[in-house]
Amino acid sequence: MLLLALLVLYMPMSDAAIGPKIHVNIYNKLGNGLDLTVHCKSKNDDLGEHVLSQDESFPINFRRNFFGNSLFYCSFKWNGKVHWFDIYDQSRDSCHDCKWIILQDNPCLVDNSFGIVGCHQYH
């Protein structure tokens, strides 16, 4: 047990991943044919900038951090305005297959069986 604890302590933070893969999909649902520019990052990864046409999606796949603090945050840009949102926060989100729709008013988490589960405010 002590050996396992020491191994975890010496593991780089980006390699300290546990559990099943988390799948986050971000969908452009702005409407009016607007393109959405998405740029997502974590403490260790910059996923780059991606332009999504209406109804297109951008996937993020990862494993949760062993320390319980996995966080991916994204900027969303359209019509010259930029909004920020934590698209995955391990302390908030329990989903393993998270589907986010990006609306002009707010980002909303969607469940395929139940529809919109909850909407949040941009930062």
Residue, then its C-alpha position, 0 to 999 in steps of 0.5 A: m500500500l505504501l509503495l502504491a501511495l509513493l508511486v501516485l505521488y511521483m506520477p506527473m499530474s497529467d498522467a494521474a488519470i483514473g476511471p473510465k474515459i469522459h466524453v464531452n461533446i460541444y454542439n453549436k446551437l446558436g441558430n441563425g447560421l452563426d459559426l461558433t469558435v471554440h477554444c478549450k484548455s485544461k491545466n495541462d492541455d490546450l486543445g486549440e481553436h475550432v470553428l463549428s458551423q450550425d449543429e456541428s460538434f467538438p469532442i473532448n475525451f479524457r480520464r478524470n484526474f486522480f486528485g479530483n480536480s479535472l477541469f476543462y474551460c472554453s471560450f466561445k466566440w460569435n458575432g465578435k463577442v467572447h464568453w467563457f465557461d467551465i465545460y467540465d468541472q469534476s466537482r460539478d459534473s458526474c456525467h461520463d458522456c456529457k453533451w453541451i449545447i451552446l446557445q446565445d443565452n447560455p450553455c446547457l447540459v443535455d441528456n439524450s433521454f430527458g432533454i435539457v438537464g440544466c443551463h448555466q451562465y457564461h462567465 
